[in-house]
Amino acid sequence: MSSPTGRKRVVVLGAGVVGLTTAVKIQEKGEYNVTIIAETFPTDPKTIMYTSLWAGAHHVSHAANDAKQMAIDRETFNVMWKLSEPGGAAEHCFLRVAQTDYLLDGRDECLDWMPDFKTLPQDALVPGTSAGTSFTTVNIDTPVYLPYLLARFLSRGGSIVRGSVQHISQVIEGGPGLFRRGRADPELVHALVICPGLGARTLGGVEDKDVYPVRGQVVIIRAPWIRSGRTVSHLEQGLWTYIIPRRSGDVILGGTKQDNDWYPAARPETTTDILERCLALCPEIVPPAIRAERQGTIEDVRALIVEEGCGFRPQRKGGIRLDVDWVPGRAGQSSVPMVFNYGHGGGGYQSSWGSASIALALLEKALASPASKS
Ligand SMILES: Cc1cc2nc3c(=O)[nH]c(=O)nc-3n(C[C@H](O)[C@H](O)[C@H](O)COP(=O)(O)OP(=O)(O)OC[C@H]3O[C@@H](n4cnc5c(N)ncnc54)[C@H](O)[C@@H]3O)c2cc1C
């Protein structure tokens, strides 16, 4: 049975940046009834179970020579650039900034398509780095942008249900109603779209052990005078030093990159290390009034702290999973396609729109195939 509107019913599992963007993309096609089921939504208190609120977040692609990933990131950048233009649909969710990237190993970032791209001359590099670039990008104000995506979805008729899914068969058999009212819906679910981030490791029916956490610790300070971003990558040491200013005046200082580190709270010694590295890279984070009188110290920066914490980047061996599998439908229903979009690691924002386009194409192809006729 179709929904009362005659449209096919699609359930998206997950309401992080990947689930929300994918749900919006599918819904705006105008042909589906879309429901998101998730344990955590954007306006809930911050938790380690929901990575999207912990991200910096800027668009600085790490795709380098990976052509598929680069196409995904470029499509996303184009959407975000449009959303962020003065008077654009989501201007206030973004800050357009001059970004400077310093590299220790001189690897090619392949970012010459970014606006205002320049290679830095040797005398503009910071000590210890061997190459650098500057360009204009967008920084995303995550606590504003995620509710924007949710509001866009709801205002066009999408629905949301809070629920903790143990096995995907629960959604196929019971539909969103099982989680809303404890009873199965009469209407069938025609397709599932799986965007659970790190939850893909444990979600029954998926249990993808190639997904693992890459812990990132950050410090948020209040420093509205900072209006440009800086990054140094020292990835071999599990470090990344970055300064990411947001439109709100908050600035994200980071960070770390620790594979399979499950510790869910800020470590005080790491906070001190982040403050030291960021102060060395960007002495301007000290308030201008103090700098006018003396050299700033990390205690001057510590006084600006709003919050410290960490998130688990949902990394996947082999990269983002974007494919389709089929699961048995409810009694009397043929197979149901399950489209996967997870494993975005440290780039879920910058790959969100491009990966959502691929997920939509996979969904449409699957729903048009004979295997999905009920
Ligand atoms: C410190 C840090 C800095 C970062 N900086 C950047 C950056 O600058 N740029 C960038 O692009 N990315 C950045 N990232 C990466 C980015 O945050 C992630 O790639 C992205 O948030 C992943 O989003 P997601 O939707 O896949 O997962 P999540 O945000 O974790 O969302 C998962 C969703 O699935 C739901 N879920 C999971 N399992 C179940 C279940 N069984 N039942 C019901 N619901 C379930 C959860 O409740 C949640 O709604 C950063 C990450 C960190 C930690």
The ligand as a Tripos MOL2 file, in Angstrom:
@<TRIPOS>MOLECULE
LIG
   53    58     1     0     0
SMALL
NO_CHARGES

@<TRIPOS>ATOM
      1 C1         36.3740   17.8260   15.7990 C.3       1 LIG1
      2 C2         35.7110   17.5930   14.4850 C.ar      1 LIG1
      3 C3         35.9040   18.5220   13.4620 C.ar      1 LIG1
      4 C4         35.3030   18.3280   12.2130 C.ar      1 LIG1
      5 N1         35.4750   19.2810   11.2400 N.ar      1 LIG1
      6 C5         34.8650   19.1100   10.0440 C.ar      1 LIG1
      7 C6         35.0030   20.1130    9.0360 C.ar      1 LIG1
      8 O1         35.6570   21.1350    9.2400 O.2       1 LIG1
      9 N2         34.3710   19.9030    7.8370 N.ar      1 LIG1
     10 C7         33.6300   18.7790    7.5890 C.ar      1 LIG1
     11 O2         33.0940   18.6370    6.4910 O.2       1 LIG1
     12 N3         33.4950   17.8240    8.5450 N.ar      1 LIG1
     13 C8         34.0880   17.9550    9.7530 C.ar      1 LIG1
     14 N4         33.9740   16.9810   10.7000 N.ar      1 LIG1
     15 C9         33.3280   15.7110   10.3410 C.3       1 LIG1
     16 C10        31.8110   15.7760   10.4350 C.3       1 LIG1
     17 O3         31.4250   16.2780   11.6940 O.3       1 LIG1
     18 C11        31.2250   14.3770   10.2370 C.3       1 LIG1
     19 O4         31.7120   13.8160    9.0240 O.3       1 LIG1
     20 C12        29.7020   14.4360   10.1570 C.3       1 LIG1
     21 O5         29.1810   15.1310   11.2600 O.3       1 LIG1
     22 C13        29.0920   13.0330   10.1100 C.3       1 LIG1
     23 O6         27.7050   13.2080   10.0290 O.3       1 LIG1
     24 P1         26.7140   11.9890   10.0600 P.3       1 LIG1
     25 O7         25.3670   12.5470    9.7560 O.co2     1 LIG1
     26 O8         27.2390   10.8740    9.2220 O.co2     1 LIG1
     27 O9         26.7860   11.4260   11.5760 O.3       1 LIG1
     28 P2         26.1740   12.0150   12.9370 P.3       1 LIG1
     29 O10        26.2220   13.4930   12.9850 O.co2     1 LIG1
     30 O11        26.8420   11.2970   14.0670 O.co2     1 LIG1
     31 O12        24.6350   11.6060   12.8970 O.3       1 LIG1
     32 C14        24.2380   10.2540   13.0290 C.3       1 LIG1
     33 C15        22.7180   10.2160   13.1440 C.3       1 LIG1
     34 O13        22.2910    8.8430   13.1000 O.3       1 LIG1
     35 C16        21.4810    8.5620   14.2290 C.3       1 LIG1
     36 N5         21.6090    7.1470   14.5520 N.ar      1 LIG1
     37 C17        22.7160    6.3710   14.5470 C.ar      1 LIG1
     38 N6         22.4280    5.1100   14.8720 N.ar      1 LIG1
     39 C18        21.0820    5.0670   15.0680 C.ar      1 LIG1
     40 C19        20.1560    4.0390   15.4320 C.ar      1 LIG1
     41 N7         20.5430    2.7730   15.6200 N.pl3     1 LIG1
     42 N8         18.8450    4.3610   15.5900 N.ar      1 LIG1
     43 C20        18.4160    5.6290   15.3950 C.ar      1 LIG1
     44 N9         19.2520    6.6480   15.0440 N.ar      1 LIG1
     45 C21        20.5440    6.3560   14.8990 C.ar      1 LIG1
     46 C22        21.9940    9.5110   15.3040 C.3       1 LIG1
     47 O14        21.0230    9.6800   16.3340 O.3       1 LIG1
     48 C23        22.1910   10.7870   14.4620 C.3       1 LIG1
     49 O15        20.9630   11.4370   14.2720 O.3       1 LIG1
     50 C24        34.5290   17.1580   11.9790 C.ar      1 LIG1
     51 C25        34.3290   16.2530   13.0100 C.ar      1 LIG1
     52 C26        34.9150   16.4610   14.2420 C.ar      1 LIG1
     53 C27        34.6550   15.4710   15.3540 C.3       1 LIG1
@<TRIPOS>BOND
     1     1     2 1
     2     2     3 ar
     3     2    52 ar
     4     3     4 ar
     5     4     5 ar
     6     4    50 ar
     7     5     6 ar
     8     6     7 ar
     9     6    13 1
    10     7     8 2
    11     7     9 ar
    12     9    10 ar
    13    10    11 2
    14    10    12 ar
    15    12    13 ar
    16    13    14 ar
    17    14    15 1
    18    14    50 ar
    19    15    16 1
    20    16    17 1
    21    16    18 1
    22    18    19 1
    23    18    20 1
    24    20    21 1
    25    20    22 1
    26    22    23 1
    27    23    24 1
    28    24    25 2
    29    24    26 1
    30    24    27 1
    31    27    28 1
    32    28    29 2
    33    28    30 1
    34    28    31 1
    35    31    32 1
    36    32    33 1
    37    33    34 1
    38    33    48 1
    39    34    35 1
    40    35    36 1
    41    35    46 1
    42    36    37 ar
    43    36    45 ar
    44    37    38 ar
    45    38    39 ar
    46    39    40 ar
    47    39    45 ar
    48    40    41 1
    49    40    42 ar
    50    42    43 ar
    51    43    44 ar
    52    44    45 ar
    53    46    47 1
    54    46    48 1
    55    48    49 1
    56    50    51 ar
    57    51    52 ar
    58    52    53 1
@<TRIPOS>SUBSTRUCTURE
     1 LIG1         1 GROUP 0 **** ****
